[in-house]
């Protein structure tokens, strides 16, 4: 099934998962396992339009906007922001 997924969708998902993992490693947040898929979906929705436009900065901004929206919805969530994204391999740096 993954082979049917367009490259941009797959790339957005990889980056979103990396953003989420990096954020959670450094964040202050309550354990809410049911929320993970919702947050990942919002990250993918934010990142997907930026894939392929040649501007990693746009991906960073989109990811950070999604993280900020999450923090606004849940005041117990606080964490780092994305400072760099490698659109080739999906690697993420937070700080």
N, CA, C and O of each residue as an XYZ file, in Angstrom:
380
protein
N       0.825     -1.196      0.000
C       0.000      0.000      0.000
C       0.865      1.254      0.000
O       0.519      2.231     -0.664
N       1.970      1.253      0.721
C       2.836      2.429      0.784
C       3.369      2.796     -0.592
O       3.692      3.957     -0.841
N       3.465      1.815     -1.492
C       3.961      2.095     -2.830
C       2.990      2.962     -3.614
O       3.391      3.623     -4.572
N       1.717      2.973     -3.225
C       0.715      3.787     -3.897
C       0.701      5.227     -3.404
O       0.044      6.079     -4.001
N       1.413      5.503     -2.330
C       1.450      6.829     -1.755
C       2.375      7.725     -2.580
O       3.535      7.374     -2.797
N       1.882      8.873     -3.040
C       2.753      9.781     -3.796
C       3.966     10.205     -2.971
O       3.902     10.283     -1.744
N       5.066     10.475     -3.662
C       6.308     10.839     -2.981
C       6.139     12.018     -2.030
O       6.667     11.990     -0.918
N       5.417     13.047     -2.444
C       5.255     14.230     -1.589
C       4.503     13.878     -0.307
O       4.835     14.380      0.767
N       3.494     13.018     -0.417
C       2.756     12.607      0.778
C       3.651     11.805      1.715
O       3.625     11.994      2.932
N       4.434     10.915      1.139
C       5.343     10.094      1.933
C       6.396     10.979      2.611
O       6.700     10.791      3.789
N       6.944     11.930      1.879
C       7.951     12.838      2.442
C       7.353     13.667      3.576
O       7.987     13.850      4.616
N       6.137     14.168      3.377
C       5.485     14.966      4.417
C       5.257     14.130      5.666
O       5.418     14.623      6.783
N       4.886     12.871      5.485
C       4.647     11.994      6.629
C       5.942     11.727      7.398
O       5.954     11.764      8.628
N       7.031     11.458      6.671
C       8.324     11.201      7.317
C       8.770     12.426      8.110
O       9.192     12.306      9.260
N       8.677     13.595      7.499
C       9.085     14.824      8.187
C       8.198     15.055      9.406
O       8.698     15.390     10.480
N       6.885     14.881      9.250
C       5.962     15.081     10.374
C       6.286     14.142     11.528
O       6.289     14.556     12.687
N       6.560     12.875     11.214
C       6.910     11.922     12.271
C       8.199     12.324     12.966
O       8.315     12.196     14.185
N       9.165     12.806     12.204
C      10.432     13.241     12.798
C      10.247     14.493     13.652
O      10.847     14.613     14.719
N       9.418     15.422     13.183
C       9.122     16.629     13.966
C       8.461     16.229     15.286
O       8.854     16.693     16.356
N       7.466     15.371     15.194
C       6.740     14.947     16.392
C       7.681     14.260     17.393
O       7.654     14.563     18.586
N       8.500     13.347     16.906
C       9.423     12.616     17.780
C      10.422     13.569     18.444
O      10.666     13.483     19.648
N      10.993     14.471     17.655
C      11.974     15.413     18.201
C      11.315     16.352     19.214
O      11.893     16.642     20.262
N      10.126     16.819     18.905
C       9.391     17.701     19.807
C       9.132     16.983     21.130
O       9.389     17.532     22.201
N       8.622     15.755     21.047
C       8.257     15.015     22.258
C       9.458     14.670     23.131
O       9.326     14.569     24.351
N      10.620     14.491     22.525
C      11.824     14.188     23.322
C      12.185     15.347     24.248
O      12.734     15.123     25.326
N      11.886     16.578     23.847
C      12.292     17.745     24.641
C      11.129     18.490     25.280
O      11.341     19.408     26.073
N       9.921     18.110     24.948
C       8.745     18.874     25.375
C       8.300     18.527     26.788
O       8.645     17.486     27.348
N       7.521     19.445     27.332
C       6.774     19.219     28.554
C       5.351     18.962     28.095
O       4.683     19.862     27.586
N       4.890     17.741     28.275
C       3.542     17.441     27.837
C       2.993     16.248     28.592
O       3.739     15.359     29.003
N       1.675     16.239     28.771
C       1.041     15.090     29.413
C       1.018     13.912     28.434
O       1.045     14.106     27.218
N       0.969     12.719     28.960
C       0.898     11.516     28.133
C      -0.548     11.355     27.656
O      -1.455     11.093     28.447
N      -0.737     11.516     26.358
C      -2.066     11.338     25.750
C      -1.891     10.561     24.450
O      -1.888     11.152     23.370
N      -1.745      9.239     24.546
C      -1.455      8.434     23.354
C      -2.484      8.599     22.239
O      -2.129      8.505     21.064
N      -3.714      8.836     22.569
C      -4.752      8.970     21.549
C      -4.579     10.238     20.716
O      -5.123     10.334     19.616
N      -3.842     11.192     21.222
C      -3.663     12.467     20.538
C      -2.581     12.396     19.452
O      -2.553     13.244     18.560
N      -1.706     11.413     19.514
C      -0.569     11.338     18.595
C      -0.994     11.380     17.133
O      -0.431     12.152     16.357
N      -1.961     10.581     16.742
C      -2.371     10.539     15.334
C      -2.986     11.861     14.879
O      -2.811     12.267     13.730
N      -3.697     12.523     15.768
C      -4.274     13.826     15.435
C      -3.170     14.848     15.186
O      -3.222     15.594     14.208
N      -2.179     14.885     16.059
C      -1.076     15.837     15.910
C      -0.284     15.514     14.645
O       0.079     16.417     13.892
N      -0.016     14.232     14.411
C       0.701     13.855     13.189
C      -0.071     14.267     11.940
O       0.520     14.757     10.978
N      -1.378     14.072     11.951
C      -2.192     14.469     10.792
C      -2.122     15.974     10.562
O      -2.040     16.427      9.420
N      -2.153     16.741     11.632
C      -2.067     18.206     11.489
C      -0.699     18.633     10.986
O      -0.592     19.570     10.194
N       0.349     17.955     11.440
C       1.689     18.263     10.942
C       1.793     17.933      9.452
O       2.329     18.724      8.675
N       1.287     16.773      9.056
C       1.322     16.393      7.639
C       0.541     17.404      6.807
O       1.013     17.835      5.755
N      -0.647     17.785      7.266
C      -1.468     18.771      6.536
C      -0.735     20.096      6.366
O      -0.857     20.747      5.329
N       0.018     20.491      7.372
C       0.759     21.758      7.303
C       1.976     21.641      6.392
O       2.280     22.558      5.629
N       2.665     20.514      6.478
C       3.929     20.328      5.754
C       3.712     19.982      4.287
O       4.469     20.449      3.435
N       2.709     19.184      3.969
C       2.502     18.659      2.609
C       2.519     19.730      1.522
O       3.166     19.519      0.496
N       1.847     20.862      1.690
C       1.859     21.871      0.618
C       3.241     22.475      0.365
O       3.483     23.067     -0.687
N       4.143     22.320      1.334
C       5.473     22.919      1.199
C       6.486     21.976      0.538
O       7.573     22.404      0.150
N       6.130     20.705      0.413
C       7.034     19.721     -0.176
C       7.177     20.002     -1.674
O       6.194     20.194     -2.390
N       8.430     20.020     -2.119
C       8.692     20.180     -3.543
C       8.797     21.610     -4.018
O       9.036     21.854     -5.201
N       8.621     22.565     -3.114
C       8.720     23.960     -3.553
C      10.143     24.493     -3.438
O      10.412     25.647     -3.770
N      11.053     23.637     -2.963
C      12.463     24.010     -2.917
C      12.862     24.912     -1.770
O      13.975     25.438     -1.764
N      11.983     25.105     -0.796
C      12.289     26.009      0.308
C      12.140     25.288      1.653
O      11.042     25.239      2.208
N      13.243     24.726      2.183
C      13.152     24.070      3.497
C      12.626     25.011      4.580
O      11.993     24.566      5.537
N      12.890     26.314      4.429
C      12.386     27.269      5.413
C      10.874     27.273      5.497
O      10.314     27.490      6.572
N      10.206     27.037      4.379
C       8.741     26.985      4.370
C       8.248     25.760      5.136
O       7.217     25.816      5.807
N       8.982     24.660      5.035
C       8.618     23.457      5.788
C       8.789     23.721      7.280
O       7.938     23.339      8.084
N       9.886     24.373      7.649
C      10.137     24.726      9.052
C       8.999     25.597      9.580
O       8.466     25.333     10.658
N       8.628     26.619      8.837
C       7.550     27.521      9.263
C       6.222     26.778      9.413
O       5.483     27.006     10.371
N       5.928     25.901      8.474
C       4.668     25.149      8.527
C       4.641     24.227      9.743
O       3.632     24.152     10.445
N       5.744     23.528      9.994
C       5.816     22.632     11.147
C       5.677     23.417     12.445
O       4.951     23.001     13.348
N       6.360     24.537     12.543
C       6.291     25.345     13.758
C       4.903     25.930     13.974
O       4.457     26.060     15.114
N       4.220     26.280     12.901
C       2.849     26.784     13.028
C       1.938     25.692     13.594
O       1.089     25.969     14.441
N       2.112     24.460     13.130
C       1.309     23.351     13.646
C       1.632     23.086     15.118
O       0.728     22.819     15.909
N       2.903     23.156     15.489
C       3.283     22.968     16.893
C       2.703     24.081     17.768
O       2.219     23.821     18.869
N       2.754     25.316     17.278
C       2.191     26.442     18.035
C       0.684     26.279     18.224
O       0.154     26.577     19.294
N       0.003     25.811     17.194
C      -1.441     25.596     17.292
C      -1.750     24.530     18.346
O      -2.710     24.656     19.106
N      -0.925     23.477     18.384
C      -1.094     22.427     19.394
C      -0.926     23.021     20.785
O      -1.731     22.745     21.674
N       0.105     23.830     20.986
C       0.339     24.449     22.295
C      -0.796     25.395     22.680
O      -1.145     25.496     23.856
N      -1.366     26.077     21.716
C      -2.476     26.985     22.021
C      -3.716     26.211     22.458
O      -4.466     26.662     23.324
N      -3.925     25.047     21.853
C      -5.088     24.218     22.221
C      -4.901     23.551     23.573
O      -5.877     23.290     24.277
N      -3.659     23.274     23.941
C      -3.386     22.550     25.184
C      -2.268     23.246     25.948
O      -1.094     23.055     25.631
N      -2.616     24.054     26.952
C      -1.610     24.833     27.675
C      -0.589     23.993     28.440
O       0.422     24.526     28.896
N      -0.833     22.691     28.589
C       0.136     21.825     29.261
C       1.274     21.416     28.332
O       2.284     20.878     28.785
N       1.116     21.669     27.037
C       2.122     21.273     26.051
C       3.045     22.449     25.771
O       2.591     23.528     25.391
N       4.335     22.236     25.960
C       5.356     23.239     25.661
C       6.579     22.513     25.149
O       7.007     21.519     25.735
N       7.146     23.001     24.057
C       8.319     22.324     23.528
C       9.131     23.182     22.588
O       8.837     24.359     22.380
N      10.156     22.576     22.024
C      11.080     23.298     21.139
C      10.445     23.562     19.780
O       9.335     23.115     19.489
N      11.161     24.280     18.982
C      10.714     24.552     17.619
C      11.707     23.952     16.638
O      12.878     23.741     16.951
N      11.206     23.687     15.455
C      12.037     23.166     14.371
C      12.937     24.303     13.899
O      12.469     25.415     13.656
N      14.226     24.015     13.772
C      15.158     25.028     13.266
C      15.693     24.664     11.892
O      16.170     25.528     11.156
N      15.615     23.367     11.541
C      16.089     22.949     10.222
C      15.423     21.638      9.820
O      15.115     20.794     10.661
N      15.207     21.488      8.505
C      14.654     20.268      7.931
C      15.446     19.929      6.688
O      15.746     20.800      5.872
N      15.782     18.660      6.550
C      16.401     18.185      5.319
C      15.300     17.533      4.502
O      14.856     16.435      4.838
N      14.849     18.187      3.430
C      13.735     17.628      2.669
C      14.084     16.344      1.919
O      13.193     15.630      1.457
N      15.364     16.053      1.798
C      15.790     14.841      1.092
C      15.554     13.593      1.942
O      14.957     12.622      1.477
N      16.027     13.626      3.195
C      15.886     12.436      4.045
C      14.908     12.621      5.198
O      14.664     11.682      5.956
N      14.341     13.827      5.342
C      13.361     14.074      6.395
C      13.945     14.364      7.748
O      13.205     14.492      8.723
N      15.265     14.473      7.839
C      15.905     14.765      9.132
C      15.464     16.136      9.633
O      15.294     17.079      8.860
N      15.286     16.216     10.942
C      14.780     17.427     11.583
C      15.702     17.812     12.719
O      16.188     16.951     13.452
N      15.947     19.114     12.869
C      16.693     19.644     14.003
C      15.767     20.582     14.764
O      15.146     21.465     14.173
N      15.679     20.388     16.070
C      14.880     21.283     16.907
C      15.792     21.977     17.896
O      16.888     21.506     18.200
N      15.321     23.094     18.387
C      16.111     23.821     19.360
C      15.291     24.799     20.138
O      15.819     25.495     21.005
